[in-house]
Amino acid sequence: MRKAFFKSSQLVPVGGVFCASILLFVLMGVAYPQDPSKSRAAQSSMDQTHSFRGMVFGSSLEEVEKTIKLDSISEEHAKGDPLKIYIRSDEKKSLGDVAIQEVAYYFFEGKFYAVVIATMDYRQTENLRKALDIVYGGSPHKEKESHNLVWNGKNTTAFMRSDRVTGEARTMISSNELQKNYDRFSRESAVKAASEL
């Protein structure tokens, strides 16, 4: 069973970007069935491109920075942390007609691993949810305990957590292959931290 990718219910923006606490995206490896009545072309659109706004999942940071300017927001992390977070100074604050607050780009071990998209209210969150239904070809799986939404594709997974009162949401789209590496690292880090408690 997947665990929620936010440790607490707080979502704190820092200087217009996400607090480092949102990097607790762990244990996202279980596939869920999709609605077979949906269009196969729509279902495979995210999986065929393997990218977000021209950035191909798995690309090296050096490769991406040849065409896109990224600014690090993860300077305060522990030295040697393999997870780095970036934003684009020229970020477009919309996806089609969906207004977004912020987008953060995650690189794990120097490779583009995930993107986190923040929506600001119920309407924008609902429109993004519908867009994800189209991209993944079906409705999301709802986690029993957290009520978070999960769309599983062949190569990418989307995971949405929203605030029921404000309608704000954080949506993570990640590479399934790199997620396995991140999960391994996260488990190893937890064991190491536990040994020092």
C-alpha positions in Angstrom: 0.0 0.0 0.0 1.3 3.5 -0.8 2.1 5.9 1.9 1.1 9.6 1.7 3.8 11.7 0.1 3.3 14.4 2.7 4.3 13.6 6.2 1.9 16.1 7.8 -1.2 17.9 6.6 0.7 21.2 6.4 1.8 22.5 3.0 4.1 25.4 3.7 5.3 27.6 0.8 8.7 29.2 1.4 9.5 32.3 -0.7 6.9 31.2 -3.2 8.2 27.6 -3.4 7.5 24.5 -1.5 9.0 23.8 1.9 11.6 21.0 1.8 9.2 18.8 3.8 7.4 17.9 0.6 10.2 15.7 -0.4 8.7 12.9 1.7 7.4 11.1 -1.3 8.0 7.5 -0.3 6.8 4.1 -1.2 4.9 4.8 -4.4 5.2 1.4 -6.2 1.8 -0.4 -6.3 -0.1 -0.4 -9.7 -3.8 0.1 -9.7 -6.2 -1.1 -12.5 -7.4 1.6 -14.9 -10.8 1.9 -16.6 -10.6 -0.1 -19.8 -13.5 1.8 -21.4 -11.3 5.0 -21.7 -9.3 5.8 -24.9 -6.0 3.9 -25.1 -4.5 6.9 -26.9 -5.3 9.2 -24.0 -4.1 6.7 -21.5 -0.7 6.4 -23.1 -0.1 10.1 -23.7 2.0 10.7 -20.6 3.8 7.4 -21.0 4.7 8.0 -24.6 6.3 11.3 -23.9 8.0 10.6 -20.6 8.3 14.3 -20.0 6.9 17.4 -18.5 7.2 20.7 -20.4 10.0 19.4 -22.5 12.0 17.9 -19.7 12.3 14.1 -20.2 12.2 12.1 -17.0 15.6 10.4 -16.4 17.5 13.2 -18.2 20.6 14.5 -16.4 20.6 17.9 -14.8 23.4 19.0 -17.2 21.4 17.8 -20.2 18.3 19.7 -19.0 20.2 22.9 -18.3 21.4 23.1 -21.9 17.9 24.4 -22.8 16.1 25.3 -19.5 17.4 27.6 -16.7 16.8 26.1 -13.3 17.4 27.7 -9.9 18.1 25.4 -6.9 15.9 25.7 -3.8 17.4 22.8 -2.0 20.7 24.5 -0.8 19.7 23.9 2.9 19.5 20.1 2.6 22.1 17.9 4.2 25.4 17.9 2.4 25.5 15.0 -0.1 21.8 14.6 -0.3 21.0 13.0 -3.7 17.6 14.7 -4.0 17.8 18.3 -5.3 14.8 20.6 -5.9 14.7 23.3 -8.6 12.3 25.9 -10.0 12.3 27.7 -13.4 12.7 31.4 -13.3 10.6 31.6 -16.5 7.9 29.2 -15.3 4.5 29.5 -17.0 1.9 29.7 -14.3 -0.7 27.6 -16.1 -1.3 24.3 -17.8 -3.7 25.1 -20.5 -6.5 27.0 -18.7 -5.5 25.6 -15.3 -3.9 28.2 -13.1 -1.0 27.0 -11.0 0.8 28.5 -8.1 4.2 26.9 -8.4 6.1 24.0 -10.0 9.1 22.3 -8.5 11.4 20.0 -10.3 13.1 17.1 -8.4 16.3 15.5 -9.5 17.5 12.3 -7.8 21.1 11.3 -8.2 21.4 13.9 -10.9 18.4 12.7 -13.0 15.0 14.3 -13.5 12.8 12.3 -11.2 9.6 14.1 -10.5 7.6 17.4 -10.7 5.3 18.8 -8.1 2.5 21.1 -9.2 0.7 23.4 -6.7 -2.9 24.5 -7.5 -4.5 27.3 -5.5 -8.2 26.5 -5.2 -10.9 23.9 -5.6 -11.7 24.8 -9.2 -8.1 24.7 -10.4 -7.5 21.5 -8.5 -10.6 19.9 -10.0 -9.6 20.9 -13.6 -6.1 19.4 -13.0 -7.7 16.2 -11.7 -9.8 16.0 -14.9 -6.7 16.6 -17.0 -5.0 13.7 -15.3 -8.0 11.5 -16.0 -7.6 12.3 -19.7 -3.8 11.8 -19.6 -4.0 8.4 -17.8 -7.2 7.2 -19.5 -9.3 6.7 -16.4 -10.3 7.8 -12.9 -7.7 7.7 -10.1 -7.5 5.1 -7.3 -8.4 6.7 -4.0 -6.3 5.6 -1.0 -8.5 4.4 1.9 -6.7 6.1 4.8 -5.6 9.4 3.3 -8.2 9.8 0.4 -5.2 10.9 -1.8 -5.7 10.2 -5.5 -3.3 8.1 -7.5 -3.1 7.6 -11.3 -0.7 4.8 -12.4 0.7 4.7 -15.9 3.3 2.4 -17.4 6.2 4.8 -17.0 4.8 7.6 -14.8 2.6 8.0 -11.8 0.6 11.0 -10.6 -0.3 11.5 -7.0 -2.6 14.3 -5.8 -3.2 15.5 -2.2 -5.7 18.3 -1.7 -7.0 20.3 1.3 -10.7 19.7 1.6 -11.4 23.2 3.0 -9.3 25.4 0.7 -9.2 23.2 -2.3 -5.4 23.8 -2.6 -3.5 20.7 -3.8 -0.1 19.4 -4.5 0.3 16.9 -7.4 3.4 14.9 -8.0 4.2 13.3 -11.3 7.2 10.9 -11.1 9.1 8.4 -13.1 8.2 4.9 -12.0 11.8 3.7 -12.7 13.5 6.4 -10.7 10.8 6.1 -7.9 12.2 2.6 -7.2 15.7 4.1 -6.7 14.2 6.8 -4.5 12.3 4.3 -2.4 15.5 2.3 -1.8 17.4 5.4 -0.8 14.6 6.5 1.6 14.5 3.1 3.3 18.3 3.1 3.7 18.2 6.6 5.1 15.6 5.7 7.6 17.6 2.7 8.8 20.7 4.9 9.1 18.8 7.6 11.0 17.2 5.0 13.3 20.7 3.6 14.2 21.7 7.0 15.5 18.6 7.6 17.6 
